[in-house]
């Protein structure tokens, strides 16, 4: 009656079965002997894995090993069984275990029985031997009761097998939990489908996570098991090949699914070995080692990781597609509730079958290959269509070979794609569907190259193909004014764009050359020109697409890395853009691009930066400026605006003028009129020194902190230390030293959640920082630990000096980490360098900061002083 595993070839010589038999008769050293036997078996299986042994043999071999060890403990401690029955469940029941997988055990008790004392010893021995037992002790009625309530329990019991005992209880349990008693196939499918949806939601419903879960994530092993579970419940077959036998899957699809499972099994096996525990997440800590295990030995370790992860992502994408296709077939077969959905003829080529689109003729794509594109136009034009029928999805994938170079040069066919981009609705959803079915990669070969390609950093959290599609999604949200709080300004500009398809095409090509080597913007522009050549698109529009691809980083780089309050910066940017039409398109594309890079990267601060640059450039292109930078005139205009604001508040004009004249012109032009008026108001309203004030700027989503104090060495370090202690992110700093030795400093900050400080934190900052400035408390904070995820992206800092001007310009490009600004400030203090201005810019985990500094006499730093400062910085930034 027992259902023991047969020893697969990979288990040969893993265990000394005679020694196990002796243990059954002499259990006094059971835990130690079982642990030693397990370690030996694990070592031999690890050697077999390194030799390239078939992974299917290995997972079966480890299940067999654990089974022998469990039975040795059972026979030694419970030789008579006392009417108990020992059952393997879950993965152990299927006969599939990885190096650190749990061995799920169920001990069945008679209804009126009680667990014998030896049962506790049995479980303890398994734990002491590190066999990872997951155990439950239940009666048959308890099993049935729990299985009725929980489909997960029912699934575990469905995969169970008897290891020891008479089998009477086991048979009763399997009968009581069969599909004829509980969870019939249609209910089971609906419950497991809902379970899968909930599981996918935990991973943002995408296979593209930087540290994906190989077991539970979308496209992972659970999704394959989902197919197997439904197959078993519906057809009573224990293998995936049962789907082929029942015409639910082709032999080719079965091979794809089995190959995908084998690849994921190999990844999981290696992950368990490297982590030394049952780790299911491909954490950054392990990705380099995994890349080496899978044969990626590129001198650039990041390239090796990216190649390994691309293989992983492509595998889970394949699983995701097959999972979707097969579950849809199951839904048609099992859920009668779908029968009420409409069926109708759409045209000569397509019809609706219970809410899903299908081709009328299975040979349609061969006879008319353009239908491979027209299908998506039909979907875009008919919102009532729920999706594509699984049988048609299969036909699409089987006929992708028809989209060849001749197809891509055919204007009539390719213009169908252009028509899709000109549709008023459902553009993103169809592009995403085209990507899922492989059509987009066939249509745009460069898209195939970036499919599943990740970038080993914390800035780009999606693969390149997913990022490209998310840019299109954001453009559609902007076009339809779906997210006014995030994209309101972009929507305003979008309204002046006549042909939105230009933006969608630029989005599709802007990152398509990532990973090829060379400048991806230039290469992508070339791809765009080649793709657009056969399309019925205006020559000017085609050139605009190529220009947008080539310059898609220009606006974000200018806004975030340059001082856009400097008219010379705006003039240079405007000259490069050249026209209002280009400016509008570039602004909208830049907003969509930044917002599609990672969650929460887009915020009010970045929105304001881009909007300020857009407005300043628009004025310049409209002819409001002649291109010459009139700093004196700009400074006077700011003073005039501040005078008007402060005068209307009742401040004495002479007092205001005195305060205005204290600020040097170089500091004035770095402020806007509102900042200038607010900081002067703070000074005039208080006689306190040092003065610290906070205010929130709701439109920008930031907090501004103003410090007015007697200048002293370490003032900046003191402020930076307090910002660090409160885990605040410094976005920008305006530091000016006035005549008479006073410091006028304005900082723009966000809290750790990327928003303004709340009232309580703002008040605490004012009080704490004010006290430290009064005490001139410049003690350094202890170094903060670098977060785990960040440790793998630490690079040597790039530090450069330019002492050709009135001040020394110091540029630092380094990995962002807690306490960074404080560490830089401490180095400046230790080097006797005085800070005059700072520009802070953060791009994911990379920071690019600019500091204008001098010696204590206000002169540029000497070469020797620069070398000393660099050494002090490296002590703190690159220990």
Residue pairs with C-beta under 8 A, 6 or more apart in sequence:
1 162
1 166
1 167
1 170
1 171
2 162
2 163
2 164
2 165
2 167
3 161
3 162
3 163
4 67
4 163
5 60
5 63
5 64
5 67
5 95
6 64
7 61
7 64
8 57
8 60
8 61
8 64
9 57
9 61
10 45
10 48
10 53
10 54
10 57
10 58
10 60
10 61
11 60
11 61
11 64
11 65
13 44
14 40
14 41
14 44
14 45
14 61
14 65
15 37
15 40
15 41
15 65
15 68
15 69
16 37
17 68
19 33
19 37
20 37
20 68
20 69
20 72
21 72
23 29
23 30
23 33
23 34
23 72
23 76
24 72
24 75
24 76
24 79
25 76
27 76
27 77
30 72
30 73
30 76
30 77
30 125
30 129
31 124
31 125
31 128
31 129
34 69
34 72
34 73
34 125
34 126
34 129
34 131
35 128
35 129
35 130
37 69
38 65
38 66
38 69
38 129
38 130
38 131
41 62
41 65
42 62
42 99
45 58
45 61
45 62
45 65
45 99
46 99
46 273
48 57
48 58
48 61
49 55
49 58
49 266
49 269
49 270
49 273
54 262
55 262
55 265
55 266
55 269
56 262
56 265
58 265
58 269
59 95
59 96
59 97
59 98
59 265
59 269
60 95
60 96
62 97
62 98
62 99
62 101
63 91
63 92
63 94
63 95
63 96
63 97
64 95
66 92
66 97
66 103
66 131
67 88
67 92
67 163
69 129
69 131
70 86
70 103
70 105
70 126
70 131
70 133
70 163
71 86
71 163
71 164
73 122
73 125
73 126
73 129
74 86
74 122
74 163
74 164
75 164
77 118
77 121
77 122
77 125
78 84
78 116
78 118
78 119
78 122
81 164
81 165
81 166
82 113
82 116
82 118
83 109
83 110
83 113
83 165
83 166
84 107
84 108
84 109
84 113
84 116
84 119
84 165
85 107
85 108
85 162
85 164
85 165
85 166
85 167
85 168
85 169
85 170
86 105
86 106
86 107
86 108
86 162
86 163
86 164
86 165
87 93
87 105
87 106
87 107
87 108
87 160
87 161
87 162
87 163
87 170
87 173
88 103
88 104
88 105
88 106
88 160
88 161
88 163
89 104
89 105
89 106
89 156
89 157
89 159
89 160
90 102
90 104
90 134
90 156
90 159
91 97
91 101
91 102
91 104
91 159
92 101
92 102
92 103
92 104
92 105
93 104
93 156
93 159
93 160
93 161
94 159
97 103
98 265
98 268
98 269
98 272
98 278
99 269
99 272
99 273
100 132
100 272
100 275
100 276
100 277
100 278
100 279
101 132
101 272
101 278
102 132
102 133
102 134
102 278
103 126
103 131
103 132
103 133
103 134
104 134
104 135
104 156
105 133
105 134
105 135
105 136
106 135
106 136
106 137
106 138
106 143
106 157
106 160
107 115
107 119
107 135
107 136
107 137
107 138
108 138
108 139
108 140
108 143
108 165
108 169
108 170
108 173
109 115
109 137
109 138
109 139
109 169
110 139
110 169
111 139
111 140
111 141
113 139
115 137
119 137
123 133
123 135
126 133
126 135
127 133
132 278
138 146
140 169
140 172
140 173
140 176
141 176
143 153
143 157
143 173
143 176
143 177
144 173
144 176
144 177
144 181
144 182
146 153
147 153
147 154
147 157
147 176
147 177
147 182
147 183
148 154
148 182
148 183
151 183
151 188
151 191
151 192
151 195
152 195
154 177
154 182
154 183
154 188
155 192
155 229
157 173
157 174
157 177
158 177
158 229
158 232
158 233
159 232
160 170
160 173
160 174
162 170
175 181
176 182
177 183
179 185
179 188
179 233
183 191
183 233
185 230
185 233
185 234
185 334
186 334
186 335
186 336
188 229
188 230
188 233
189 230
189 233
189 234
189 330
189 331
189 334
189 335
190 334
190 335
192 226
192 229
192 230
193 327
193 331
196 222
196 223
196 226
199 216
199 222
200 218
202 216
203 209
203 212
203 213
203 216
203 217
203 218
205 218
206 218
206 462
206 466
207 217
207 218
207 219
207 313
207 316
207 317
207 320
208 313
208 454
208 461
208 462
208 463
208 466
209 217
209 461
210 284
210 454
210 458
210 461
211 281
211 282
211 283
211 284
211 789
212 220
212 281
212 282
212 312
212 313
212 316
213 220
213 280
213 281
213 282
214 220
214 221
214 264
214 267
214 268
214 271
214 280
214 281
214 282
214 312
215 221
215 222
215 268
215 280
216 222
216 280
217 316
218 316
218 320
219 315
219 316
219 317
219 318
219 319
219 320
219 323
220 264
220 316
220 319
221 261
221 264
221 265
221 268
223 319
223 320
223 323
224 240
224 257
224 260
224 261
224 264
224 319
224 323
226 323
226 327
227 240
227 243
227 257
227 322
227 323
227 326
227 327
228 239
228 240
230 327
230 330
231 237
231 240
231 242
231 243
231 248
232 238
234 330
234 333
234 334
235 242
235 243
235 246
237 245
240 249
240 254
240 257
240 258
241 254
243 249
243 254
243 326
244 250
244 251
244 254
248 326
248 329
248 330
248 333
249 257
249 326
250 394
253 322
253 325
253 394
256 318
256 322
257 319
257 322
260 315
260 316
260 318
260 319
260 322
263 311
263 312
263 315
264 315
264 316
264 319
266 294
267 282
267 290
267 294
267 312
268 280
270 290
270 293
270 294
271 279
271 280
271 282
271 286
271 290
272 278
272 279
274 286
274 289
274 290
274 293
275 283
275 286
279 286
282 290
282 309
282 312
284 788
284 789
284 791
284 792
284 793
285 788
285 792
287 305
287 308
287 309
287 456
287 792
288 301
288 304
288 305
288 792
290 308
291 301
291 304
291 305
291 307
291 308
291 309
292 304
294 308
294 311
296 303
296 304
296 305
296 307
296 308
297 304
298 304
298 307
302 456
305 456
306 453
306 454
306 455
306 456
306 515
309 452
309 454
309 456
310 452
310 453
310 454
310 463
311 452
312 452
313 451
313 452
313 453
313 454
313 463
314 451
314 452
317 436
317 451
317 452
320 436
321 393
321 397
321 436
321 437
324 393
324 436
325 390
325 393
325 394
326 390
328 356
328 387
328 389
328 390
328 393
329 390
329 391
331 338
332 338
332 354
332 389
332 390
338 354
338 355
339 354
341 354
341 355
341 356
341 386
342 352
342 354
342 355
342 384
343 351
343 352
343 353
343 354
344 351
344 352
345 351
345 352
345 360
346 352
346 357
346 378
346 382
347 378
348 360
349 359
349 360
349 361
349 364
349 368
349 371
349 374
350 357
350 358
350 359
350 360
350 375
350 378
351 357
351 358
351 360
352 358
352 385
353 389
355 384
355 385
355 386
355 387
356 385
356 386
356 387
356 388
356 389
357 375
357 378
357 379
357 382
357 385
357 387
357 388
357 389
357 392
358 388
358 389
358 391
358 392
359 365
359 371
359 375
359 392
359 395
361 367
362 395
364 371
364 395
365 371
365 372
365 395
365 396
365 399
365 402
366 399
366 402
369 399
369 402
369 403
369 407
369 413
370 412
370 413
370 416
372 396
372 399
372 400
372 402
372 403
372 439
373 413
373 416
373 417
373 420
373 439
373 443
374 416
375 388
375 392
375 396
376 420
376 430
376 433
376 434
376 439
377 416
377 419
377 420
377 423
378 385
379 385
379 388
379 426
379 429
379 430
379 433
380 420
380 423
380 425
380 426
380 427
380 429
380 430
381 423
383 425
383 426
388 396
388 433
388 437
393 437
396 437
396 438
396 439
397 437
397 438
400 438
400 439
400 442
403 439
403 442
403 443
407 413
408 414
408 443
408 531
408 534
409 534
410 534
411 534
411 535
411 536
414 534
414 535
415 535
415 536
417 443
417 535
418 501
418 535
418 536
418 537
420 427
420 430
420 431
421 427
421 500
421 501
421 504
421 505
422 499
422 500
422 501
427 472
427 476
427 504
428 469
428 472
428 473
428 476
431 440
431 469
431 472
431 508
432 469
432 473
434 440
434 443
435 441
435 447
435 451
435 465
435 469
440 447
441 447
441 448
441 451
442 448
444 508
444 512
444 527
444 531
446 509
446 512
446 513
446 524
446 527
447 465
447 468
447 508
447 512
449 512
449 515
449 516
450 463
450 464
450 465
450 468
450 511
450 512
450 514
450 515
451 463
451 465
452 463
452 465
453 463
453 464
453 465
453 514
453 515
454 460
454 463
454 464
455 464
455 514
456 793
457 793
457 844
457 845
457 846
458 789
458 790
458 793
458 844
458 845
459 597
459 598
459 843
459 844
459 845
459 846
460 467
460 597
460 598
460 844
461 597
461 598
461 599
462 470
462 596
462 597
462 598
464 511
464 512
464 514
464 515
467 511
467 596
467 597
468 507
468 508
468 510
468 511
468 512
470 596
471 507
471 510
471 589
471 592
471 593
471 596
472 504
472 507
472 508
472 592
473 596
474 487
474 591
474 592
474 593
474 595
474 596
475 500
475 503
475 504
475 507
475 588
475 589
475 592
476 482
477 483
477 487
478 487
478 490
478 491
478 494
478 588
478 591
478 592
479 491
479 494
479 500
481 487
481 488
481 491
484 491
486 595
486 602
486 607
487 591
487 595
489 591
489 607
489 611
489 614
490 587
490 588
490 591
490 592
493 584
493 587
493 588
493 614
494 500
494 588
496 584
497 503
497 584
497 585
497 588
499 538
499 541
501 537
501 541
502 541
502 544
502 545
502 548
502 585
503 548
503 585
503 588
503 589
503 592
505 528
505 532
505 545
506 528
506 544
506 545
506 548
506 549
506 552
506 585
506 589
507 589
507 592
507 593
509 524
509 525
509 527
509 528
509 531
509 545
509 549
510 521
510 524
510 548
510 549
510 552
510 589
510 593
511 520
511 524
512 520
512 524
512 527
513 520
513 521
513 522
513 523
513 524
513 527
514 520
516 523
521 549
521 550
521 551
521 552
521 553
522 550
524 549
524 550
525 546
525 547
525 549
525 550
526 546
527 549
528 542
528 545
528 546
528 549
529 542
529 546
532 542
532 545
532 546
535 542
544 581
544 582
544 585
547 582
548 582
548 585
548 586
548 589
551 576
551 577
551 586
552 586
552 589
552 590
552 593
554 573
554 576
554 577
554 586
555 573
555 586
555 587
555 590
555 610
555 613
555 614
556 590
556 593
556 594
556 610
558 564
558 569
558 573
558 613
559 606
559 609
559 610
559 612
559 613
560 606
560 609
560 841
560 843
561 839
561 841
561 848
562 569
562 573
563 569
563 670
563 839
564 570
564 573
564 609
564 612
564 613
564 616
565 669
565 670
565 671
565 672
566 629
566 669
567 625
567 629
567 630
567 631
567 634
567 669
568 629
570 613
570 616
570 617
570 620
571 620
571 625
571 627
571 629
573 613
573 617
574 617
574 620
574 621
575 627
577 583
577 586
577 617
577 621
578 621
579 621
580 618
580 621
580 622
583 614
583 617
583 618
583 621
587 610
587 614
590 610
591 602
591 607
591 610
594 601
594 602
594 606
595 601
595 602
597 844
598 844
600 754
601 844
603 701
603 750
603 754
603 755
604 699
604 700
604 701
604 702
605 700
605 701
605 702
605 731
605 748
605 750
607 700
607 701
608 699
608 700
608 701
619 625
620 627
631 665
631 669
632 665
634 668
634 669
635 665
635 668
635 669
638 668
638 669
638 671
638 672
638 673
638 676
639 660
639 668
639 676
641 673
641 676
641 677
642 656
642 660
642 673
642 676
642 677
642 680
643 653
643 656
643 657
643 660
645 673
645 674
645 677
646 656
646 677
646 680
646 681
646 684
647 653
647 656
649 681
651 681
651 684
655 684
656 680
656 684
659 680
659 683
659 684
660 676
660 680
662 738
662 739
662 740
662 742
662 744
663 676
663 736
663 738
663 744
664 736
664 738
666 736
666 837
667 734
667 736
667 744
668 676
670 734
670 837
671 679
671 734
671 746
675 704
675 746
678 695
678 704
678 706
679 706
679 708
679 744
679 746
682 691
682 693
682 706
682 708
683 691
683 708
689 708
689 709
689 710
690 707
690 708
690 709
690 710
690 770
690 773
690 774
691 706
691 707
691 708
691 709
691 770
692 705
692 706
692 707
692 765
692 766
692 769
692 770
692 773
693 705
693 706
693 766
694 703
694 704
694 705
694 706
694 757
694 762
694 763
694 765
694 766
695 703
695 704
696 702
696 703
696 704
696 756
696 757
696 762
697 703
697 704
697 756
698 756
700 748
701 750
701 754
701 755
701 756
702 731
702 748
702 749
702 750
702 756
703 748
703 749
703 750
703 751
703 756
703 757
703 762
704 746
704 747
704 748
704 749
705 719
705 746
705 747
705 749
705 765
705 769
706 745
706 746
706 747
707 715
707 719
707 743
707 744
707 745
707 746
707 747
707 769
707 773
708 742
708 743
708 744
708 745
709 715
709 742
709 743
709 773
710 741
710 742
710 743
711 737
711 741
711 742
711 743
712 776
713 829
713 832
713 834
713 856
714 776
714 778
714 829
715 743
715 745
715 773
716 735
716 745
716 825
716 828
716 829
716 835
717 778
717 780
717 822
717 825
717 826
717 828
717 829
718 769
718 772
718 773
718 776
718 777
718 778
719 745
719 747
719 769
719 773
719 825
720 730
720 821
720 822
720 824
720 825
721 772
721 778
721 780
721 781
721 822
721 825
721 826
722 765
722 768
722 769
722 772
723 730
723 747
723 749
723 821
723 822
724 781
724 784
724 818
724 819
724 821
724 822
725 781
726 761
726 764
726 765
726 768
727 751
727 752
727 818
728 749
728 750
728 751
728 752
728 757
728 765
729 749
729 750
729 751
729 752
729 754
729 842
730 747
730 748
730 749
730 821
730 840
731 748
731 749
731 750
731 840
731 842
732 747
732 748
732 838
732 839
732 840
733 745
733 746
733 747
733 748
733 837
733 838
733 839
733 840
734 745
734 746
734 747
734 837
734 838
735 743
735 744
735 745
735 835
735 836
735 837
735 838
736 743
736 744
736 745
736 836
736 837
737 743
737 744
737 834
737 836
738 744
749 757
750 756
751 757
751 758
751 761
757 765
771 777
778 829
780 822
780 826
781 819
781 822
783 819
783 823
784 817
784 818
784 819
785 818
786 794
786 817
786 818
787 817
787 818
790 815
790 816
790 817
790 845
793 815
793 845
794 815
794 817
795 814
795 815
796 878
797 812
797 813
797 814
797 815
797 873
797 874
797 877
797 878
798 811
798 812
798 813
798 814
799 810
799 811
799 812
799 870
799 873
799 874
800 810
800 811
801 808
801 809
801 810
801 811
801 861
801 866
801 869
801 870
802 808
802 809
802 811
803 809
803 860
803 861
803 862
803 863
803 866
804 860
805 860
806 860
807 836
807 837
807 852
807 853
807 854
807 860
808 852
808 853
808 854
808 860
808 861
808 866
809 850
809 851
809 852
810 850
810 851
810 852
810 853
810 869
811 848
811 849
811 850
811 851
812 824
812 847
812 848
812 849
812 850
812 851
812 873
812 877
813 846
813 847
813 848
813 849
814 820
814 846
814 847
814 877
815 845
815 846
815 847
816 842
816 844
816 845
816 846
816 847
820 847
820 877
821 840
821 849
823 873
823 876
823 877
824 849
824 851
824 873
824 876
824 877
825 835
826 876
827 869
827 872
827 873
827 875
827 876
828 834
828 835
828 851
828 853
828 869
830 872
831 865
831 868
831 869
831 872
832 855
832 856
832 865
833 853
833 854
833 855
833 861
833 865
833 869
834 853
834 854
834 855
834 856
834 858
835 851
835 852
835 853
836 852
836 853
836 854
837 851
837 852
838 849
838 850
838 851
838 852
839 849
839 850
839 851
840 847
840 849
841 847
841 848
841 849
842 848
853 861
854 860
854 861
855 861
855 862
855 865
861 869
